Amino acid sequence: MQVQTINISLPKLLLVQVDEIAKQMYATRSDLIRQALLEKIRRWQEWEDIFGYGRKQAKKLGLDSEAAVDRMLNSKSLPGITP
């Protein structure tokens, strides 16, 4: 893996917390920040997948706006669901 060094600015209190946690984990400051960034990216990608699935389902149901979703949810029958 190719590595590039960057500079970032953090509030002093956040840096103190980073250092405390890194010490408890027997990790370096860089390792902790790298792990936190990777976790944030992973979670963001998961949410993108969830929203992508929702967009696909909405398209299948012909829902093209939040108002259309509201109308469907407030109707007495939902597509694909038998009462």
C-alpha positions in Angstrom: 0.0 0.0 0.0 1.4 3.4 -1.0 1.3 5.9 1.8 1.1 9.6 1.6 1.6 12.0 4.6 -1.0 14.7 5.2 -1.4 17.5 7.6 -4.7 18.1 9.4 -5.8 20.5 12.1 -7.7 19.2 15.1 -9.2 20.9 18.2 -6.8 20.4 21.1 -9.4 18.4 23.2 -10.0 16.0 20.3 -6.3 15.4 19.9 -6.0 14.7 23.7 -8.8 12.1 23.3 -7.1 10.6 20.2 -3.9 10.2 22.1 -5.6 8.7 25.2 -7.4 6.1 23.1 -4.4 5.3 21.0 -2.4 4.7 24.2 -5.1 2.4 25.5 -5.1 0.5 22.2 -1.3 0.3 22.0 -1.6 2.1 18.7 0.0 5.2 17.2 -2.0 8.3 16.7 -1.8 7.7 12.9 -3.0 4.1 13.3 -6.1 5.3 15.3 -6.9 8.1 12.9 -6.5 5.7 9.9 -8.8 3.1 11.5 -11.4 5.8 12.3 -11.3 7.0 8.7 -11.7 3.5 7.3 -14.6 2.8 9.6 -16.3 6.1 8.7 -15.9 5.3 5.0 -17.2 1.7 5.5 -20.3 3.0 7.3 -20.9 5.7 4.7 -20.7 3.0 1.9 -23.2 0.8 3.8 -25.6 3.7 4.0 -25.1 4.4 0.3 -26.0 0.8 -0.4 -29.1 1.0 1.7 -30.3 4.2 0.1 -29.5 2.7 -3.4 -31.7 -0.3 -2.6 -34.4 2.1 -1.5 -34.2 4.1 -4.7 -34.4 0.9 -6.7 -37.5 -0.2 -4.8 -39.1 3.2 -5.2 -38.5 3.1 -8.9 -40.1 -0.3 -9.2 -43.2 1.0 -7.4 -43.3 4.1 -9.5 -42.5 6.4 -6.6 -40.8 9.5 -7.9 -40.9 11.9 -4.9 -41.3 11.9 -1.1 -44.9 13.0 -1.6 -45.5 9.9 -3.6 -44.1 7.8 -0.8 -46.2 9.6 1.7 -49.3 9.0 -0.4 -48.5 5.3 -0.6 -47.9 5.0 3.1 -51.1 6.8 3.9 -53.2 4.8 1.5 -55.3 1.8 2.7 -53.4 -0.7 0.6 -49.7 -1.0 -0.1 -48.3 -2.4 -3.3 -47.3 -6.1 -2.9 -49.0 -6.4 0.6 -52.3 -8.2 1.0 -54.3 -7.1 4.0 
